Amino acid sequence: MRARLAWGLWALGIAGIVVAVAFGIADGKGAQWNGFTQVVAFFAVGTIGLVVARHQPKNPLGWIYLAVWAGAGIVFGALSEFARWAAITNAATPGATLAAWIGNWVWVPIFVLLVTFPFLLFPDGHLPSPRWRSFAWATVALTVLWTMSFALEGHDYTDALGRPSPNPYAIQGLVPFFDGARLVLGLLFIVVMGAAVASLVLRFRRGNREEREQIKWLMFAGAATVIWFGLPLQHGNGGWTDFIQGFVLALIPLSIGVAILKYRLYDIDVVIRKTVVLGVLAVFITLVYVGIVVGVGTAVGSSGNPVLSGIAAAIVALAFQPVRRWGQRLANLLVYGKRATPYEVLSEFSSRLGEAYDPEDVLPRMARILADGTGSKRADVWLHVGETLRVAARWPVTGEPMDEIPAEPLPPGLVPVRHRDALLGALSVQKTPGESLTPNESKLVDDLAAQAGLVLRNVALTEQLRMRLEELRASRQRLVGAQDEERRKIERNIHDGAQQQLVALAVKQRLAASLIGKDDERASVMLGELHSQTNAALDDLRDLARGIYPPLLADRGLAAALEAQARKAALPVTVEADAIGRFPHEVEATVYFCTLEALNNVAKYAGATRATVRLANGNGELRFEVTDDGRGFDSTSTGYGTGLQGMADRLAAVGGELTVRSAPGVGTTIAGTVRA
């Protein structure tokens, strides 16, 4: 629905222009409402309004521009040309006076919409603050009153209609009042326009970086428009000045469209710098030509002499690059202000290093200092991660995905950052097209890279510590989950096994007691069954206890406990342990349960015919290996499953580590080391 309304308003403006052209052709003189200049300007307003309304329908600026475009097409186009056509062809044409009267006052709300509310609502469609609501309503009231004063003033439409035509709708007794009100309200409107522009300044001072870049586009277009109307050239009639003026008037709506839609938003500095450079070159070439060809030629009485033209061209060719470089320095000064010297940049960088080593803070600061110090379009700080370099910070922040490239060989354009010959990262800058780093700027980048070594080293250590803490936290969570699962498993085993057996024994015991003295033979048989079933229950409880913490492990140590389990394994298992001695009970328990988990994996997944468990004690370290002759797997491309991850977490909890060596067809070796 909104899209249809937007297209409808845009088409209404087009229709008004078409009708105006038709009336202009019909009267034989063509449309007289400043022709090309207004068409280009208002067409830019309407088209930008259409684009904004379609892409950001909640932003009222798009709808304001569409309303201005439609009103301009109908009022300044169709109605004005109809009144003029009627004045030329038939002064008595019905509706001509009404059309001229409407055209005399409807332009007021159109004009107010065009030059006040876009500034008040730019760029997000909201007022700068709630306190501006009263000002907005006052502007609406002023517009209504100013419109009424134009509608009811004592205006004569003779010029528009070609015949004596006083305002037919004026109230004669109030004509002096409305004539005076029109002038007073006009002066008040000038104040309103100034306040609307002031709201932009206020928004610029309070806004974030993106909002300031948006306002810069509008300021640039406004400055260009003011400069143009300050030139005497624009007062000429027709010719190329009309073409230029049309495009100049279109700059403000175009800049508003660029800013709202954020298309190449951060290129405004580039646009301003290039405009200044081109302006300097144009002034230089003009002065050389006028001074030599015109001035000297006139003095010697030979104006337009080709020799003088050649001399002027030679001077321009020789001085072009120096003047261009001077223009770039002037543009940089206007855009960036007085840029710090390399020494000042390095001093600022050093002073800021002591403030924080948070990677989220220090690296963006480094990128910004690098960009500001070199006047670059973009600056990146790269971190060496594994075998790659990835962008850790960028200025300006654009939201684009961070680049990642191979670290070796180091690509051209990147300045390496090293600490004790170790590559920690790199710095890179990107100048605007057509510019390159000066020797001083290159030295600045090299010096910053030299100072950044310690920074990136600390950042890398901080990042490693953070990752280690995250891994430790995840490991603890997995251990807690595994312990909870073990408790649930023990609860199920007790409930489904030992508890049921003990309940059955109690029932059978009561039954046997009831048979004594009544059926002694049957009671004797049941007592024998109770004996065997009680022994079975005791065996089950012992097995359950071994799963929690085997008594044999506590009494005789790790080797004896594993040998006992090896005899119960589903496949032949050999235990090789030569006088490994005793270790703290938490270390022995960790190695014991990790070994049982490894043997369980062998039985389930390896397809092996035998397995070997090796235990060794050397240099205060307890080492174990579980090797099988199964099918194996590619350990370089296969991650840890639940079982292996649980083993790694168990070992990490006592300061150990797990390694897995395997390949298809050659079996698997699971090894662990724990320092006692």
N, C-alpha and C positions, 0 to 999 in steps of 0.2 A: 504493500500500500504506500509506504513512504517513498519507495523507488518510483512508483508511478506519479506521485505528487511532484517529486523533484523533476522528473522528465517533463511533466506537464507545465510547470512554471518556466522551465528553460525554453520549451517550445512556444510558450506564450510570448516571451521576449523576442524570439525569432520571428513570430508572426507579426508583432508590432513593427519590426524593422522592415519586413517584406511589404507590409501595407504602406509604410512611409515611403519606401522606394517607389511603389506603384503610384502613389499620389504625386511624387516628384516627377516621375516620367509623364504623368498625365498633364501636369501644368506646363511641361516643356522646359523647366528650368532646373530640375533635379533637386534632391533634398538639400536644404540649406542649414541644417542643425549641426554645423561644424564637422559634417561628413565623417571622414576617415578617423579623425581623432577620437570622437565620442564612440563610434562603433567599436573600435579596437578596445578602448578602455572598458566600456560596459560589457562587451563580449567576454573579456577576461574576467570581469566580476561574475557574470552568469556562469561561465564554464567552471571556474574555481568553486563557486557555490554548488554546482551540480556534483562535482567530484567529492567535495567535503561532505555534502548531504548523503551521498550514497555510501561512503566509506565510514563516516562517523555521524550517523543520523541523530545522535543525541546532542551533538554540538550545534548550538543555535546559529553559529556564524555562517554555516553553509546555507541555512534557510534565509537568513538575513540577506545574503548576497543574491540568492535566487529571487527574493521579493524585490530587491533593488533592480535587478535585471529585467524582470517582468514589468515592473512599473515604468522603468525607463523606456522599454520598447513600446509600451502602450501610450504613455503620456508624451515623452519627448519625441517619439517617433510618429505613431499613427495619429494621435489627436492633433499634435502641432501641425503636421503636414496636411491633415484634412482641413484645418482652419485656414491654412495658407492657400491650399488648392481652391477652397471656396471663395476666398478673397480675390483670387486671380480670375477664376472662371465664372462664378455666379455668387455675388455678394449676398443674395437672398437665400442661399442654400440653408434648409432647416438644420439646426444643430450646430452651425458654425460658431455662433456666439457662445453657446454652451461649451463647445470644445475648447475655445480660446480661454474661457473663464476657468475651466477645470485645469488647463495647463498652467494657469497663472499661480495656482496654490498647491496642486498635488506634488509639485517638485519638492516642497518643503519636507514632508516626512521621508521622501526618498533620499534627499540630501542628508538629513539627520541620521537616518539608518546607515548611510554609507560612511559618514565621517566621525561618528561618535561611538556607537555601540560595538563596532568591530575592535576599537581600541580598548573599550571597557571589558570586553569578554575574551579578548585574545590572551593565551592561545587555547585554553581548555574549555571555553564556553561558560565560565563562571566569573562572577565579579571578584575583584582582588580580595575582598573581605565582606562579611555581612554589613559592615557599616556603610558600604557603597550602595546599598539598596535604596536608601532615601534619595541619593543623588540620581540613581537611574530613574526612579519615579518622577523626580523633579524634571529630568530631561524629557520624559514623556509628556508631562504637563506643559512644559515650555513649547514643545513641538506642536501640541494641539492649539495652544494660544497663538503661536506664530503663524500656523496654517490659517486660522480664522482671520487674523489680521490681513493676510494677503487676499483671502477670499472676499472680504467685505470692505477693502480699501477703495478709495475713489480712483481706481485705475482706468485708463482709457485704452481700449483695444484697437485703436485706429491702425497702429502699425501692423498688428497681426491680421486684421480683417480688411484693410485697405479702404476703410470708410469710417466716419465718425461713430464710435461705438463706446460710450461710457459703460461702466460696470452696471449691468442691469440688475444685479442682486445686491448692490450696496444699499445700506440704510442711510439715507441722506443726512439725517441728523447726527449720525455717529461716524460719518466719514472722517472728520478730523481726528476723532479718538483712535480709530483703527490705523490711520496713517501714522500717527505718533507712536502707537503701540508697536507697529511694524518695525520702526527704527530702534526703539528701546529693546524690544525682544531680540532684534538682530545683534545688538551689542552684548546682551546676556548670553546669546548663543556662542559668541566668540569666547566668553569666559568658560562656557561648558566644554568647548573644544579643547581649550587649554587644560582643563581638569582631566579630560579623557586621556590626553597625552601624558599628563602627570601620573595617571594611574599606571601607565606602562613603565615609567621610571621607578615608581614604587615597587611594582611587581618584579622588575629587573633586580633591584637591590635585595629583595627578599627571596628571590627564586633560587632553585637549584641550578646545576650547570646546564642541564638540558633545556630548562625554561629560559635561561639566559641566551642560549644559542638560538632559540626560536625568536626571541625578541630582537636579537641582533639582525636577523633577516629583515624584519619590519623596519628597524631603524635605518638600515642601509638603503632600503627602497625609499623611505621617507626623505632621507638626506639627498638622494639623487633627484627626487622630484622637486625639492626646495631649490636645489642648485640650478636645475633646468629653468624653473620659472624666474630665477634671479638673473638669467642671461638675457641680453637684449635680442638674441637671435629668435627666441620663441615668439616674439611679438610680430614677426613677419607674417605676411598673408600667403597661405598656400605653400606649394612647393615641398621641398624635403623636410622643412620644419614641422609640417603637419604629420608626416610619417613618424618622425622622431618623437614628437609630443604624444602621439597615440601610444607608442610603446612605453614611454616614460610613465604615463598615467596608468598603464597596466602593471607597472612594477609592484605597487603596493598589494593588489589582490594576488598577484603571482607569488610574492614573498609570503603572504599569509597562507596560501595553499601549501607552499614548500614547508613552512614551519609546522603547520597543523598535521600534515601527513608525514612529517619527519623524513622526507625524501632528501638524502644527502645533506642532512641537517648540519653536520659538523664541518661542512665545506664553506661555511660563511666566511671564515677567516681567509681562506684561499681566494674566494671571490673578491673580497675587499682588497687584499694585497695585489692581486692581478689588475684590478681596476686602477689602483693607485699607480702601479708601474706603467700601465698603458697610458694613463693620463700624463705622467711625467714625460714619457717618450713623445707623446703627441705635442705637448707644449714645447719641448725642446726642438723637434723638427719644425714646428710652425715658426718659432722665434728665429731659427737659423735661416729659414727660407725668406721670411719677411725682412729680416735684418740685412741679408746679403742681396737677394734677388730684387726685392722691392726698394729697400732703403738705399743701398749702395748704387743700384741701377738708376734710381731717381736722382741721386746726387750727381752722378756722372752723365746723366742724360741718356742712359741706355737701359731702361727698364725692360725686363724680359730677355736680356742678353743670355744666349745659351752658355757662354763661358761662365757667367756668374751662377747659372743653374748647376753647372758641373762642379764649381767650387763648393757650392752649398751641399751637393750630394756627397762630395768627398769628405767634407767636414762631418756630415751626419754619419757616414760609414766609419770614420776613424773614431768618433766619440760615442758611437752607439753603445758598445759594451760597457765602457766606464759609466755612462749616464744610466744604463740599465741597472748596473750594480748599485749605483747611488740610489736609484728609485726603489730597489729591493730593500736597501737599508732603511730608507724613509718609510716604506710600507710596513716593515717589521716594527719600526719604532711606533707607528700609529696604531698597529694592531696589538702588539705585545707590550708596549711601553719600553722603558729602559731595561734592556736585558742584562742580567748579572754577568760579570766576567767569569771565566773558567775558575779563577781562584775563589770567587764568592760562591759559586755553585758547589765546589769541593768543600768549602768551609761549612756551608749549609748542610750538605750531605753528612759530613762528619758529626755535626752537632745533633742531627736528628737520629743518628744511630743509637745514641745512648737513651733515647726516649722509650723505645720498645723493640722487642725482637719477635713480636707476634707476626707470623708469616702473612697474615691477612692485612697487616698494617705496613710493615717495613718494605715489602716488595712493591706494592703500589706507590709508596712514597718515592722509592728509587726510580720507578718508571716515570713518574711525573717530573722529578728533578731532571732526569735525562732529557725528556721532551722539552721542558722549559729552557734548559741550558743550551740546547742545540737548535731550538726553533723548529723542531721536526714535527711533521704531521702525525707521526705515531712513534712510540717507543715501547719496546718489549723487553722483559726480563725473563730469561730462559733458565730452567733448572735441569740438571743432569739427573735423569731417573732411569736406572738400568742401562740400557743401550741406546736410549733416546734422549733428545732434548725437547722439552715441552714448555710452552709459554705459561709462566706462573703469575705474571702480572702484566697489564697493558694500560697505556695511557694514550688517548682518552679511552675510558671504558665504553665499549660499543655493544657488548652483549653477544658478539660473534663467538663461535667455537674457538677455543684455544688451539693453536697449531702444535703439531708434534712431528719431529723429524729425526732421522738417525743422527747419532752423535758423532760418528766417524764415517767419512772425513767431515770436518767442520765446514759447513756451507759458507761460501763467500758472503760478506756483509755482516757476519756475526763476529763480535769481538769476544774471545774466550775469557772466562773468569776462572782463575786457578788459585789453589791454596796448597802450597808445598808440592807443586807440580801435578796435583790431582785436578782434573777438570770437574768443576762444580756447576758450571752453567755458562751463560753468554749474555751479552747485551747487543741489541740491534736498534737502529733508528731508521725511519723512512721519511725522507724529505718530500716536499711537494714536487710534482713533475716539473722538470726544467731547472731544479736546484740540486746542488750537491753540498756535501760537508766541506766547510772551509778547513784549512790546516789547524786553526785553533779549536774548532769544534771536534775534529778527529782526535786531537790530543786530549780534549776533555773526555771523550768516550773512553779512550785508553786509560786515562787516570782514574775514572770512575770504576772501570773494570778492575784495576789494580786494588782499589780500596774495597771493592765489593766482595773480594775473596772471603774475608772473614765473615761478612754478613751472610753469604750463601752457605758457608760452612755451618754457622749457627742455625740458620733456617733448616738446613738438611738434618742436623742433629735433632732439632725440635720436631721436625716432621717424622723422623724415625722413632723418636720417643713416643710421639702421639700414636703412630701406627702400632708400636709395640704395646702400648697401653690398651689400645682397642683390641688387639689380638688377645691380650691377657684377659680383658673383660669378657670377650667372647668365649675364651677357653673356660673361664670360671662358670659362665652360664651353661656351657655344655656339660661341665663336670656336675653341677648341681642337677641338671636334667637327668644325667646318667645315674646319679645317686638316687634320685626320686624313682626312676624306672627300676633300679635294683631293689629298692624297698617294696615297690608294688609287686615285683616278681617274687620276692620272699614271702610277702603276704599271701599271694595266690598259692604258692607252694605249700605254705602252712595250712591254709584253708582247704585246699583241694586234696592235700596229701596227709600230713601228720594229724591234723585235726579230725579228719574223717575216720582215720584209723583208730584214734583214741576214743572217739565217740562209739565206734563199732565194738571196741574192746570193752567199754563200760557196759554197753547193752548186753554183750555176751556174758560178762562177768555176773550181772544180775540174774541172767537166765540160768547160769550154772549154779549159782547159790540157791536158786529156787528148786533145783532138781536134787540137791543133796538130801538124802533120807527118803526120797521118793523114787528116784531112778539113778542109783549110784553109778551104774555102768555108763549111762549117757553123760552124767556129770563128769566122770573121769575123762571121757573122750573130749568133751568141750574144754576141760582144763588143759589138756595137751594142745588143743588148737590155740587156746589163749596164750600159751607159752611161745609157740612158734610165731604167732601174729605179733606178740609183744616184741620179740627179737627183730622182726621185720620193721616194726615201727621205729625201734631204736636205730636200726641201720639207716632208715630214711632220715631221721633227725641228725645222725652223724654226717650224712651226705650234705644235708642242708647247712649244717654248721661249717663244714669244709668250704662251702660256697661263700660264707661270710668271712671267715678267717680260719683256715685249716689248722687244727691243733698240731699236726705234724710239722707245719712250717714254723710254728712258735717253738716247738720242742727240739727239732733236729736240723732246721735250716732249709734253705732254698733248694739245694740239690736233692735232698731226700724227699721233699714235698713234690717236686717235679717228677722224680722217678716214680713215685706212687701214682701220679696222674698219668704218666706215660704208659703204665701197664693197663690202664683202663681206656686208652685212646682207641679210636676207630680204625687206625692204621698203625703199622710198626713205627715206633718212635724211639730214637736213641738219645740218651742224655749224656753229654760229655762235660764233666765238671771236676776239675782237679784241685781239691783243697782250696776252694774259693774263700772259705772262712765265713764269718757272720757279719751282717750289716744291720743298721737300724731297722726296726720292724717295718716302718713305713716304706723304706727302700725295698726290702725283701717282698713286701706285699705288692708293691707296684710292679716289680719285675715278674712275680708269680702270676698275677692276673693278666699282665700283658702277654706272657708266654702262652697261657691257656687260651686267650683270645686269638693269638696267632695260630695255635694248633687247631682251634675250632674253625678258623677260616680255611686252613689247609684241607680239613676234612670235608667242608661244605663246597668249596669252589675250585680248588687247585687241580683235582683229578690226579693226585699224586699217589705213589705206591709206598712211599716212606718219607719220614721227616727226621731231622736231627736238631737237637737243642744243644747249644754250646754256651757255657758260662765261663767267664774269665774275670780275674781280679788283677789289675795292674795300675800302679801309680795312684792308688786310692780311688779307682773307678771300677764300678761293676758293669761289665759288658755282657750282653746276651744276644744270641742269634738263633733264629728259627729258619731252617733251610729245608726246602722240599724239592722234589724232582718232578713237579707238576707242569702244567701247560704254560705257566708264566703269563706276563702281559707287558705292555709298553708303559713303563713307569714314568717316562718323560712326558707323556700326553694324557695320562690317566690320573685324576686327582684322588685324594683320600675319600674313602667311603666312611660310613658311620663307625665301623669297627676300627679302622686305622686312625681316624680322627680321635676316637676315644682313647686309643693307646697313646697317641701323641699328647693329648691333654693330660693323661695320668702322669706321663713322664715329665712334662713341663712343670707340673705342680710340685715335683721334688727336685727340680733343677736338671732334669735329663732331657734327652732329645731322641727322636726316632728317625731312622733312615730306611728306605725301601729300595732294594736293588732287584730288578727283574727284567726279563726280555722274553718275547714269545718263544716257546719251545725249550727254554733252558731253566725253568723253575724260578723260584722266588726266595729271596733272603730278606727277612725282617730283622733289623738290628736295632738295639737301643743301648744307650750309655747313661749311667747315673754316677755322678761324683758323690762319694759318701762323705 
